[in-house]
Amino acid sequence: MSDKHTIMTLSEQNSLLHFDKENVWHPYTSMSEPLPSYLVESAQGVYINLASGEQLIDGMSSWWSVLHGYNHPKLNTALQQQAGKMSHVMFGGLTHESAINLCEKLIRLTPEGLDKVFLSDSGSVSVEVAMKMALQYQHAKAEINQQTLTKTKLLTVKNGYHGDTFAAMSVCDPVTGMHQIFEQVLMQHYFAPAPSIKFGEEWSNDDVSELSALFAAHHEEIAAFIIEPIVQGTGGMRFYHPEYLKVCRQLCDKHDVLLIVDEIATGFGRTGKLFACEWAGINPDIMCLGKTLTGGYITLAATLCTTHIAQTISEGAAGCFMHGPTFMGNALACAVANASIDLLIENDWQAQVQAIETILTTQLSPLAAHHRVEDVRILGSIGAIECRQSVNVANIQKRFVELGVWIRPFGKLIYIIPPLIINEKQLMSLANAITVVLEEDSCFINN
Ligand code: PMP
């Protein structure tokens, strides 16, 4: 342990951590028996500096969001310059250069046809917005055509994750998404089996037979189909065959169903394409973006849709889309998002992702032979090791910290998704730490 970053005394640290433990909710953490939290003092580049003195190489990009590292001078400057002008103004009746520039960039970079942008606060909210857009579109369309509205449900696949708010939760996997707790209040949608043919495996149409049958049987009730393109992230870092997504597009076209792709985790280069739906060469009707949008600096999300959807909604009796968050188009968030996207292009993100993928492949693939490992999966800057046992989160986390890395496994998965600026030596340290913990019984639960 070194004290080079520490400015807090041990008693100050303990008092903060005590209050945190007693009073502060953490994600998916019990309040009565909380998992330990580590106090962060600062972060710089790929390093997270703990108040206790340890410097950790970040393998998580703060849940997939950091691209260019922490405390980046260009991102800091963008924030400071924007704060010097204004941090926020309401977006009703007012607009500003940072939001306009960001929307222009998003329209230019995303697949063709996505020409209208709705800015919102977080990934989950952007999914709420996407679902509402699809439902309001179908409502307006029925109204304009003087037909009875029947398309009021969504179709999705099992094992998906789209956020924690209610509409988003209703299209998360029914088991891991905790549908049983909220059964009485959740909207009911249709679920197809999860895609089973892996990225890189041989394609067979068998993988879409149940999905096709569900479309055929229920298309009159289905407003939209929502899916995470290529990577089912929270559902276990499963990478599926691009052909599956192509067929989804065809089925949506055939049955007059809108296609929503949730690129919140996969957007901005993570999988080796700027957007994961490019692997299948498809253009969605609606796309959700979040996480990396601001390079991990501030929460911001965007829902993009086609002109046809926007026009239909606007021609309905409501005359507008019924959503308008207070912090819509927040200027600080838009300014830093613009700077982050500029950096992505400047830094040659493709070369960065390719370099990470090559090292992950050499370092992690051999672990597939380990007795504790079920599977190793690598795509772009994502490396996932599926173990045969669940991890003991508290113990494995403690060991990772001792080994100088920040990796947060869940369930049976140890995965890394580092900031794109990580170098070879730092990546090797992450891989070495994983190799070490795989040898340690205390890091796993016997099940
Ligand atoms: N969709 C996907 C695919 C995600 O991975 C996440 C976040 N893990 C969300 C939606 C929700 O985003 P947020 O946590 O910003 O609400």
Residues whose N, C-alpha, C, O or C-beta is under 5 A from the ligand:
A	BS01	PMP	S122 G123 S124 V125 Y161 H162 G163 E228 G233 D262 I264 A265 G290
